[in-house]
Amino acid sequence: MGVFVSIRGWLECDEQQLAAVRQVIADHSDGSYSGGWGFPARHFNWTYYAFYGGDVRESAVDWFMEQLRCIAAIPASDRTGTGFADSS
């Protein structure tokens, strides 16, 4: 049967970053585990979210981590330096 890993969590971003996150996800689509990504149907307030939840084969963890590395490289949308990879 194989080994499965449960992956779950969320990302907080702004509208511009969310568009970039969606593009990274589309660029890394695998037709299966990509279905674990979800987004609220209607935005409210100021923070945008991207959620992931799924049980993936251990062999797919590297695929998922590569997506997260690409998402972490998305720069801040404003001058405050609040990008995903910002360490301040």
A tleap script that builds the chain and sets N, CA, C and O, in Angstrom:
source leaprc.protein.ff14SB
mol = sequence {
  NMET GLY VAL PHE VAL SER ILE ARG GLY TRP
  LEU GLU CYS ASP GLU GLN GLN LEU ALA ALA
  VAL ARG GLN VAL ILE ALA ASP HIE SER ASP
  GLY SER TYR SER GLY GLY TRP GLY PHE PRO
  ALA ARG HIE PHE ASN TRP THR TYR TYR ALA
  PHE TYR GLY GLY ASP VAL ARG GLU SER ALA
  VAL ASP TRP PHE MET GLU GLN LEU ARG CYS
  ILE ALA ALA ILE PRO ALA SER ASP ARG THR
  GLY THR GLY PHE ALA ASP SER CSER
}
set mol.1.N position { 0.814 -1.187 0.000 }
set mol.1.CA position { 0.000 0.000 0.000 }
set mol.1.C position { 0.865 1.260 0.000 }
set mol.1.O position { 0.493 2.237 -0.650 }
set mol.2.N position { 1.961 1.281 0.675 }
set mol.2.CA position { 2.824 2.455 0.691 }
set mol.2.C position { 2.637 3.298 1.927 }
set mol.2.O position { 1.746 3.061 2.742 }
set mol.3.N position { 3.497 4.286 2.047 }
set mol.3.CA position { 3.461 5.201 3.187 }
set mol.3.C position { 2.829 6.509 2.732 }
set mol.3.O position { 3.182 7.051 1.685 }
set mol.4.N position { 1.892 7.008 3.529 }
set mol.4.CA position { 1.242 8.283 3.243 }
set mol.4.C position { 1.584 9.285 4.333 }
set mol.4.O position { 1.800 8.919 5.488 }
set mol.5.N position { 1.628 10.543 3.951 }
set mol.5.CA position { 1.921 11.640 4.863 }
set mol.5.C position { 0.741 12.594 4.833 }
set mol.5.O position { 0.271 12.969 3.759 }
set mol.6.N position { 0.257 12.992 6.008 }
set mol.6.CA position { -0.819 13.979 6.079 }
set mol.6.C position { -0.209 15.374 6.083 }
set mol.6.O position { 0.616 15.703 6.935 }
set mol.7.N position { -0.626 16.186 5.123 }
set mol.7.CA position { -0.149 17.563 5.017 }
set mol.7.C position { -1.352 18.474 5.177 }
set mol.7.O position { -2.369 18.295 4.507 }
set mol.8.N position { -1.234 19.453 6.067 }
set mol.8.CA position { -2.331 20.400 6.262 }
set mol.8.C position { -1.772 21.714 6.790 }
set mol.8.O position { -0.824 21.735 7.575 }
set mol.9.N position { -2.367 22.789 6.351 }
set mol.9.CA position { -1.946 24.104 6.813 }
set mol.9.C position { -2.463 25.192 5.903 }
set mol.9.O position { -3.248 24.937 4.990 }
set mol.10.N position { -2.012 26.420 6.161 }
set mol.10.CA position { -2.476 27.538 5.373 }
set mol.10.C position { -1.387 28.573 5.216 }
set mol.10.O position { -0.412 28.610 5.967 }
set mol.11.N position { -1.585 29.412 4.215 }
set mol.11.CA position { -0.717 30.543 3.938 }
set mol.11.C position { -1.554 31.801 4.031 }
set mol.11.O position { -2.710 31.825 3.606 }
set mol.12.N position { -0.963 32.848 4.590 }
set mol.12.CA position { -1.620 34.143 4.663 }
set mol.12.C position { -0.899 35.084 3.712 }
set mol.12.O position { 0.331 35.126 3.690 }
set mol.13.N position { -1.658 35.839 2.924 }
set mol.13.CA position { -1.039 36.705 1.934 }
set mol.13.C position { -1.962 37.862 1.587 }
set mol.13.O position { -3.063 37.985 2.123 }
set mol.14.N position { -1.486 38.711 0.675 }
set mol.14.CA position { -2.351 39.776 0.170 }
set mol.14.C position { -2.861 39.362 -1.211 }
set mol.14.O position { -2.544 38.278 -1.699 }
set mol.15.N position { -3.642 40.226 -1.826 }
set mol.15.CA position { -4.278 39.875 -3.100 }
set mol.15.C position { -3.260 39.581 -4.203 }
set mol.15.O position { -3.417 38.617 -4.952 }
set mol.16.N position { -2.221 40.407 -4.305 }
set mol.16.CA position { -1.205 40.191 -5.337 }
set mol.16.C position { -0.450 38.882 -5.104 }
set mol.16.O position { -0.204 38.123 -6.042 }
set mol.17.N position { -0.094 38.631 -3.873 }
set mol.17.CA position { 0.621 37.394 -3.554 }
set mol.17.C position { -0.261 36.183 -3.823 }
set mol.17.O position { 0.229 35.153 -4.285 }
set mol.18.N position { -1.554 36.294 -3.539 }
set mol.18.CA position { -2.456 35.166 -3.779 }
set mol.18.C position { -2.483 34.806 -5.261 }
set mol.18.O position { -2.495 33.626 -5.611 }
set mol.19.N position { -2.492 35.801 -6.123 }
set mol.19.CA position { -2.458 35.528 -7.561 }
set mol.19.C position { -1.182 34.774 -7.921 }
set mol.19.O position { -1.214 33.852 -8.735 }
set mol.20.N position { -0.059 35.161 -7.318 }
set mol.20.CA position { 1.210 34.478 -7.580 }
set mol.20.C position { 1.192 33.060 -7.007 }
set mol.20.O position { 1.728 32.138 -7.621 }
set mol.21.N position { 0.578 32.882 -5.832 }
set mol.21.CA position { 0.462 31.546 -5.220 }
set mol.21.C position { -0.351 30.643 -6.141 }
set mol.21.O position { 0.038 29.501 -6.389 }
set mol.22.N position { -1.460 31.138 -6.644 }
set mol.22.CA position { -2.296 30.347 -7.557 }
set mol.22.C position { -1.508 29.942 -8.812 }
set mol.22.O position { -1.674 28.836 -9.326 }
set mol.23.N position { -0.653 30.847 -9.297 }
set mol.23.CA position { 0.149 30.535 -10.487 }
set mol.23.C position { 1.167 29.442 -10.183 }
set mol.23.O position { 1.362 28.537 -10.995 }
set mol.24.N position { 1.815 29.515 -9.027 }
set mol.24.CA position { 2.771 28.464 -8.635 }
set mol.24.C position { 2.059 27.123 -8.558 }
set mol.24.O position { 2.564 26.116 -9.054 }
set mol.25.N position { 0.892 27.111 -7.938 }
set mol.25.CA position { 0.130 25.863 -7.813 }
set mol.25.C position { -0.229 25.317 -9.193 }
set mol.25.O position { -0.102 24.118 -9.440 }
set mol.26.N position { -0.675 26.194 -10.092 }
set mol.26.CA position { -1.018 25.761 -11.455 }
set mol.26.C position { 0.207 25.224 -12.185 }
set mol.26.O position { 0.118 24.231 -12.907 }
set mol.27.N position { 1.343 25.874 -11.998 }
set mol.27.CA position { 2.574 25.442 -12.666 }
set mol.27.C position { 3.068 24.093 -12.155 }
set mol.27.O position { 3.780 23.386 -12.868 }
set mol.28.N position { 2.696 23.729 -10.923 }
set mol.28.CA position { 3.137 22.471 -10.321 }
set mol.28.C position { 2.023 21.427 -10.273 }
set mol.28.O position { 2.155 20.410 -9.592 }
set mol.29.N position { 0.942 21.668 -10.984 }
set mol.29.CA position { -0.202 20.763 -10.929 }
set mol.29.C position { 0.190 19.341 -11.329 }
set mol.29.O position { 0.891 19.118 -12.316 }
set mol.30.N position { -0.280 18.403 -10.540 }
set mol.30.CA position { 0.003 16.997 -10.839 }
set mol.30.C position { -1.270 16.234 -11.188 }
set mol.30.O position { -1.209 15.036 -11.463 }
set mol.31.N position { -2.416 16.901 -11.181 }
set mol.31.CA position { -3.669 16.249 -11.538 }
set mol.31.C position { -4.265 15.397 -10.435 }
set mol.31.O position { -5.337 14.819 -10.616 }
set mol.32.N position { -3.606 15.307 -9.318 }
set mol.32.CA position { -4.108 14.494 -8.216 }
set mol.32.C position { -3.997 15.254 -6.890 }
set mol.32.O position { -4.984 15.783 -6.380 }
set mol.33.N position { -2.797 15.296 -6.353 }
set mol.33.CA position { -2.593 15.932 -5.055 }
set mol.33.C position { -2.793 17.441 -5.105 }
set mol.33.O position { -2.973 18.067 -4.061 }
set mol.34.N position { -2.766 18.028 -6.273 }
set mol.34.CA position { -3.023 19.463 -6.403 }
set mol.34.C position { -4.438 19.807 -5.941 }
set mol.34.O position { -4.726 20.952 -5.593 }
set mol.35.N position { -5.309 18.811 -5.942 }
set mol.35.CA position { -6.681 19.024 -5.481 }
set mol.35.C position { -6.796 19.315 -4.001 }
set mol.35.O position { -7.873 19.668 -3.520 }
set mol.36.N position { -5.697 19.172 -3.268 }
set mol.36.CA position { -5.716 19.479 -1.840 }
set mol.36.C position { -5.708 20.966 -1.539 }
set mol.36.O position { -5.978 21.375 -0.410 }
set mol.37.N position { -5.398 21.785 -2.550 }
set mol.37.CA position { -5.383 23.240 -2.350 }
set mol.37.C position { -6.808 23.773 -2.358 }
set mol.37.O position { -7.636 23.338 -3.159 }
set mol.38.N position { -7.092 24.713 -1.468 }
set mol.38.CA position { -8.412 25.327 -1.408 }
set mol.38.C position { -8.306 26.798 -1.058 }
set mol.38.O position { -7.343 27.240 -0.430 }
set mol.39.N position { -9.310 27.544 -1.473 }
set mol.39.CA position { -9.348 28.993 -1.264 }
set mol.39.C position { -10.760 29.375 -0.850 }
set mol.39.O position { -11.720 28.791 -1.352 }
set mol.40.N position { -10.914 30.342 0.053 }
set mol.40.CA position { -12.261 30.781 0.413 }
set mol.40.C position { -13.038 31.233 -0.830 }
set mol.40.O position { -12.476 31.852 -1.734 }
set mol.41.N position { -14.314 30.922 -0.861 }
set mol.41.CA position { -15.158 31.272 -2.008 }
set mol.41.C position { -15.366 32.783 -2.116 }
set mol.41.O position { -15.547 33.309 -3.214 }
set mol.42.N position { -15.340 33.474 -0.987 }
set mol.42.CA position { -15.561 34.911 -0.990 }
set mol.42.C position { -14.601 35.555 -0.001 }
set mol.42.O position { -14.529 35.152 1.160 }
set mol.43.N position { -13.870 36.551 -0.464 }
set mol.43.CA position { -12.901 37.236 0.392 }
set mol.43.C position { -13.601 38.258 1.287 }
set mol.43.O position { -14.564 38.905 0.876 }
set mol.44.N position { -13.101 38.392 2.515 }
set mol.44.CA position { -13.572 39.442 3.412 }
set mol.44.C position { -12.389 39.894 4.259 }
set mol.44.O position { -11.433 39.144 4.456 }
set mol.45.N position { -12.458 41.096 4.747 }
set mol.45.CA position { -11.390 41.742 5.511 }
set mol.45.C position { -10.129 41.896 4.671 }
set mol.45.O position { -10.236 42.066 3.456 }
set mol.46.N position { -8.964 41.844 5.253 }
set mol.46.CA position { -7.750 42.252 4.535 }
set mol.46.C position { -6.785 41.121 4.211 }
set mol.46.O position { -5.924 41.305 3.351 }
set mol.47.N position { -6.880 39.988 4.841 }
set mol.47.CA position { -5.946 38.900 4.597 }
set mol.47.C position { -6.568 37.864 3.669 }
set mol.47.O position { -7.736 37.504 3.813 }
set mol.48.N position { -5.770 37.393 2.715 }
set mol.48.CA position { -6.180 36.320 1.813 }
set mol.48.C position { -5.526 35.033 2.294 }
set mol.48.O position { -4.442 35.068 2.876 }
set mol.49.N position { -6.172 33.901 2.057 }
set mol.49.CA position { -5.664 32.619 2.534 }
set mol.49.C position { -5.642 31.582 1.415 }
set mol.49.O position { -6.473 31.591 0.507 }
set mol.50.N position { -4.676 30.704 1.514 }
set mol.50.CA position { -4.614 29.498 0.686 }
set mol.50.C position { -4.435 28.341 1.662 }
set mol.50.O position { -3.536 28.368 2.502 }
set mol.51.N position { -5.274 27.345 1.555 }
set mol.51.CA position { -5.250 26.200 2.462 }
set mol.51.C position { -4.813 24.946 1.720 }
set mol.51.O position { -5.085 24.788 0.530 }
set mol.52.N position { -4.136 24.060 2.432 }
set mol.52.CA position { -3.846 22.752 1.857 }
set mol.52.C position { -4.201 21.695 2.891 }
set mol.52.O position { -3.924 21.849 4.081 }
set mol.53.N position { -4.815 20.627 2.420 }
set mol.53.CA position { -5.107 19.479 3.265 }
set mol.53.C position { -5.152 18.234 2.412 }
set mol.53.O position { -5.909 18.166 1.443 }
set mol.54.N position { -4.351 17.256 2.762 }
set mol.54.CA position { -4.378 16.021 1.999 }
set mol.54.C position { -3.418 14.986 2.528 }
set mol.54.O position { -2.442 15.302 3.209 }
set mol.55.N position { -3.710 13.757 2.206 }
set mol.55.CA position { -2.820 12.635 2.513 }
set mol.55.C position { -2.131 12.272 1.207 }
set mol.55.O position { -2.780 11.861 0.245 }
set mol.56.N position { -0.817 12.424 1.178 }
set mol.56.CA position { -0.059 12.183 -0.048 }
set mol.56.C position { 0.955 11.066 0.176 }
set mol.56.O position { 1.423 10.842 1.292 }
set mol.57.N position { 1.275 10.386 -0.890 }
set mol.57.CA position { 2.321 9.366 -0.795 }
set mol.57.C position { 3.628 10.027 -0.398 }
set mol.57.O position { 3.911 11.162 -0.781 }
set mol.58.N position { 4.406 9.308 0.364 }
set mol.58.CA position { 5.693 9.821 0.821 }
set mol.58.C position { 6.542 10.298 -0.365 }
set mol.58.O position { 7.281 11.275 -0.249 }
set mol.59.N position { 6.435 9.624 -1.469 }
set mol.59.CA position { 7.219 9.988 -2.657 }
set mol.59.C position { 6.807 11.338 -3.236 }
set mol.59.O position { 7.566 11.911 -4.019 }
set mol.60.N position { 5.628 11.872 -2.880 }
set mol.60.CA position { 5.162 13.155 -3.395 }
set mol.60.C position { 5.520 14.323 -2.483 }
set mol.60.O position { 5.246 15.474 -2.824 }
set mol.61.N position { 6.116 14.053 -1.351 }
set mol.61.CA position { 6.460 15.135 -0.421 }
set mol.61.C position { 7.442 16.121 -1.055 }
set mol.61.O position { 7.309 17.329 -0.861 }
set mol.62.N position { 8.416 15.629 -1.803 }
set mol.62.CA position { 9.359 16.529 -2.473 }
set mol.62.C position { 8.637 17.437 -3.462 }
set mol.62.O position { 8.969 18.618 -3.563 }
set mol.63.N position { 7.660 16.912 -4.192 }
set mol.63.CA position { 6.850 17.705 -5.113 }
set mol.63.C position { 6.161 18.844 -4.357 }
set mol.63.O position { 6.162 19.988 -4.810 }
set mol.64.N position { 5.573 18.522 -3.204 }
set mol.64.CA position { 4.873 19.530 -2.423 }
set mol.64.C position { 5.854 20.560 -1.862 }
set mol.64.O position { 5.577 21.759 -1.896 }
set mol.65.N position { 6.988 20.106 -1.350 }
set mol.65.CA position { 7.969 21.026 -0.790 }
set mol.65.C position { 8.522 21.973 -1.845 }
set mol.65.O position { 8.827 23.125 -1.535 }
set mol.66.N position { 8.657 21.516 -3.079 }
set mol.66.CA position { 9.127 22.395 -4.151 }
set mol.66.C position { 8.117 23.518 -4.388 }
set mol.66.O position { 8.504 24.663 -4.622 }
set mol.67.N position { 6.831 23.193 -4.327 }
set mol.67.CA position { 5.810 24.235 -4.431 }
set mol.67.C position { 5.979 25.263 -3.332 }
set mol.67.O position { 5.947 26.467 -3.588 }
set mol.68.N position { 6.160 24.791 -2.104 }
set mol.68.CA position { 6.311 25.712 -0.976 }
set mol.68.C position { 7.556 26.579 -1.118 }
set mol.68.O position { 7.531 27.759 -0.766 }
set mol.69.N position { 8.640 26.010 -1.628 }
set mol.69.CA position { 9.851 26.819 -1.854 }
set mol.69.C position { 9.582 27.918 -2.877 }
set mol.69.O position { 10.030 29.051 -2.703 }
set mol.70.N position { 8.861 27.595 -3.929 }
set mol.70.CA position { 8.523 28.606 -4.946 }
set mol.70.C position { 7.593 29.670 -4.366 }
set mol.70.O position { 7.739 30.856 -4.663 }
set mol.71.N position { 6.656 29.251 -3.554 }
set mol.71.CA position { 5.747 30.203 -2.919 }
set mol.71.C position { 6.519 31.102 -1.955 }
set mol.71.O position { 6.277 32.308 -1.904 }
set mol.72.N position { 7.434 30.530 -1.202 }
set mol.72.CA position { 8.225 31.314 -0.246 }
set mol.72.C position { 9.076 32.364 -0.942 }
set mol.72.O position { 9.444 33.364 -0.325 }
set mol.73.N position { 9.392 32.160 -2.205 }
set mol.73.CA position { 10.212 33.115 -2.956 }
set mol.73.C position { 9.389 34.278 -3.523 }
set mol.73.O position { 9.952 35.204 -4.106 }
set mol.74.N position { 8.069 34.236 -3.357 }
set mol.74.CA position { 7.232 35.337 -3.838 }
set mol.74.C position { 7.558 36.572 -3.005 }
set mol.74.O position { 7.501 36.532 -1.776 }
set mol.75.N position { 7.901 37.673 -3.682 }
set mol.75.CA position { 8.293 38.873 -2.934 }
set mol.75.C position { 7.105 39.581 -2.289 }
set mol.75.O position { 5.946 39.322 -2.612 }
set mol.76.N position { 7.429 40.467 -1.384 }
set mol.76.CA position { 6.418 41.310 -0.764 }
set mol.76.C position { 5.772 42.188 -1.831 }
set mol.76.O position { 6.423 42.583 -2.799 }
set mol.77.N position { 4.503 42.488 -1.649 }
set mol.77.CA position { 3.784 43.328 -2.600 }
set mol.77.C position { 3.950 44.811 -2.306 }
set mol.77.O position { 3.673 45.652 -3.161 }
set mol.78.N position { 4.399 45.130 -1.106 }
set mol.78.CA position { 4.541 46.530 -0.713 }
set mol.78.C position { 5.946 46.777 -0.175 }
set mol.78.O position { 6.798 45.891 -0.235 }
set mol.79.N position { 6.179 47.914 0.323 }
set mol.79.CA position { 7.514 48.290 0.787 }
set mol.79.C position { 7.781 47.911 2.240 }
set mol.79.O position { 8.861 48.192 2.759 }
set mol.80.N position { 6.826 47.285 2.895 }
set mol.80.CA position { 7.037 46.942 4.299 }
set mol.80.C position { 7.881 45.689 4.469 }
set mol.80.O position { 8.306 45.371 5.579 }
set mol.81.N position { 8.126 44.976 3.373 }
set mol.81.CA position { 8.960 43.781 3.463 }
set mol.81.C position { 8.270 42.593 4.075 }
set mol.81.O position { 8.917 41.783 4.739 }
set mol.82.N position { 6.972 42.462 3.872 }
set mol.82.CA position { 6.235 41.358 4.477 }
set mol.82.C position { 5.988 40.237 3.463 }
set mol.82.O position { 4.858 39.778 3.298 }
set mol.83.N position { 7.053 39.804 2.788 }
set mol.83.CA position { 6.936 38.694 1.856 }
set mol.83.C position { 6.932 37.382 2.607 }
set mol.83.O position { 7.141 37.363 3.820 }
set mol.84.N position { 6.698 36.282 1.908 }
set mol.84.CA position { 6.662 34.974 2.545 }
set mol.84.C position { 8.010 34.623 3.171 }
set mol.84.O position { 8.066 34.050 4.259 }
set mol.85.N position { 9.094 34.971 2.479 }
set mol.85.CA position { 10.424 34.579 2.947 }
set mol.85.C position { 11.093 35.665 3.787 }
set mol.85.O position { 12.272 35.541 4.119 }
set mol.86.N position { 10.371 36.716 4.132 }
set mol.86.CA position { 10.950 37.810 4.912 }
set mol.86.C position { 11.321 37.314 6.302 }
set mol.86.O position { 10.526 36.638 6.955 }
set mol.87.N position { 12.498 37.640 6.744 }
set mol.87.CA position { 12.946 37.165 8.060 }
set mol.87.C position { 12.907 38.265 9.103 }
set mol.87.O position { 13.369 38.054 10.225 }
set mol.88.N position { 12.366 39.447 8.770 }
set mol.88.CA position { 12.352 40.533 9.757 }
set mol.88.C position { 11.184 40.420 10.705 }
set mol.88.O position { 11.028 41.256 11.595 }
savepdb mol mol.pdb
quit
